[in-house]
Amino acid sequence: MAVPDRGLEYVGLEEINGPLIYVDAVRDVGYGEVVEIKDAQGNPRVGTVLEVSHRRAIVQVLEGTSGLAGSNTRVRFLGRPLTLPVSDQMLGRVFDGLGRPVDGGPPPLVGDPRDINGEPINPFSRTYPRDFIQTGISAIDGMNTLVRGQKLPIFSGSGMPHDRIAAQITRQARLLGEDVHFVIVFAAMGVKHDVAQFFTRSFEESGVLQNVALFLSLANAPSIERLLTPRAALTLAEHLAFDCGLHVLAIITDMTNYCESLREIGTARGEIPARKGYPGYLYSDLASLYERAGRVQGSDGSITQVPILTMPSDDISHPVPDLTGYITEGQIVLERDLFQRGIYPPIAGLPSLSRLMKDGIGAGRTREDHAPLASQLFAAYSHVKQVRGLAAVIGEEELSELDKRYMELGQAFERRYLNQGEYENRSIEQTLDLGWEVLSILPRNELYRINDDLLDKHYAHEAEAEVVERHEADDEPGDQES
C-alpha cells in the first residue's frame, strides 16, 4: 500500500477510541486522505481520514492504536487518498488485506499507484453483459447462469461449503466458445488461517495459482483492514480488466465480515445506528464495491464479481443479504436442508436467481433449449415442494400416480442434477442433457413450458412409454374390481 509524500505534522492527540484517533486544530484536511502516524519510538503507521468537523479530524489507524499515547504521537496528513501500485506481475502472488506480499517473495514490479476507491464508471459507457460463463456447476450453469460482467452473489450460512464452491468456480470458470480463461482476483476478509491455507493450497494443486492474485485479511488482523481489502483487490481487478484487457473474475468473501467491521467503526464514531445496528449508509457503501464490476466500451476486458456472504441464522431478510440483493443481479442461495442431506453443492432450486441469465443463453450462446428447459425445471421443482407438503399430511402412499412421479423427479433433481463432485467439471451440454433426463420422468403433457419441436428432439420417449404402461396397468379391470 503506497504512502504519498509527507505534509504538515501535528504533535499530540485529543483522544484515542478503539481504532480511531482524534486530532484537533487541523486545517486543509479532506475526507479519505492518507495519514502517517508515528508513535514515541518513531515507528510509522498508516491511517485514513474518516471525518472532518470543527477543525477536528477523526482518523482510522490501519494497524490499530495499541501503543499510541496522546501526548507524543505525531501525525501527518499527506493530502492524497490511499493508493495501491498495481501491475499484472501481481498475479500468482499472495498479499495481505492492504496489498503487501505475504508469500515470502519479493515485492512485485508495479506501475503507477491507483486510488483504491476507484473511479465511477459512466453508465453510458457500460456494455450490457451477454456472454455465458461456464462454471462447470450444473445448478449455476443450467438454472442460474453467470454472465460476463455480472455481479452474482452467493448467500450462504455458517458451516456451509461456500468456500469450497468459491474455490471450484475459481478453478473451472471459462468463457464458452473462446479460448480465453479468467484471471482471478480473490479477496478474503476476516477468515481464519486454515481457510486462507485451504484457498492457497487448492489453487496451487489445481495449477491455477499463476492466474490468481489473493488478498487475505486474516481474522487476527485489525478490523479496519477488512474495509480496505475488497477495495484494494478491485483496484487490481480494474487495472487487469480495463488497462490490460483481461477477463477478471473477482471473488470476495465474506461480505458479512466486511459489514460487521463497518458497524464496529460506525459505533466507535458515535453514529446513529439503523437496521440491526448497521450504519444508515450501508446500502451506498456496498454499492460502491458491487458497482465496480462490469464491461466498459473501448476495453476488451471485463470484471465479473461473485461476492459471498454468510446470512446470520440463515436469515435472507437480514440487512446484508437484503441490501445486496437490491444492488446485484440475482443471488445463489445455499440451502441447509440440502447440505444436511449430503448434497453438494447445496444450491437451493427456488430462491436462487440470475436476472441476466436470459441474455446469456439460447441459440448461438449455449443451446436453443436452455431457457425453456430451465423454466420447466423451476416449475416442476416448485410443484415437487407442494407435493412433499401434501405427502407430509396424508402420507406418500395416498398420492396420485402423477404426484408420485413428481416425488421421483424431486429425488432425481437433487441427487443427479444438483449433486456433483467438488472436482467434477460438467460442460453445459452435459448439464442440459442431464436436465432432460430428469424431466423425462414426467409425462410429456406435464412439460407445458417447452414447445413440441424441442420435445420431439430431446424428450426421452421410452420414459413416456413406461409411464403409459404403468397407467394402463393401474386401469386394468382386475385391479378395479379388487
Secondary structure, DSSP 8 states (H G I E B T S, - for coil): -B------EEE--SEEETTEEEE-S--S--TTEEEEEE-TT--EEEEEEEEEETTEEEEEETT-STT--TTT-EEEEEEEE-EEE--GGGTT-EEETTS-B-SSS------SEEETT-----GGGEE----EEE-S-HHHHTTS-EETT-B--EEE-TTSTHHHHHHHHHHH-EETTSS-B-EEEEEEEEE-HHHHHHHHHHHHHHT-GGGEEEEEEETTS-HHHHHHHHHHHHHHHHIIIIIT--EEEEEEE-HHHHHHHHHHHHHHTT--B-GGG-BTTHHHHHHHHHTT-EEETT-S-EEEEEEEEE-GGG-TTSHHHHHHHHHSSEEEEB-HHHHHTT-SS-B-TTT-EETTHHHH-STTTS-TTHHHHHHHHHHHHHHHHHHHHHHHHH-GGGS-HHHHHHHHHHHHIIIIII---TT----HHHHHHHHHHHHTTS-GGG-TTS-HHHHHHHS-HHHHHHHHHHHHHHT-HHHHH-
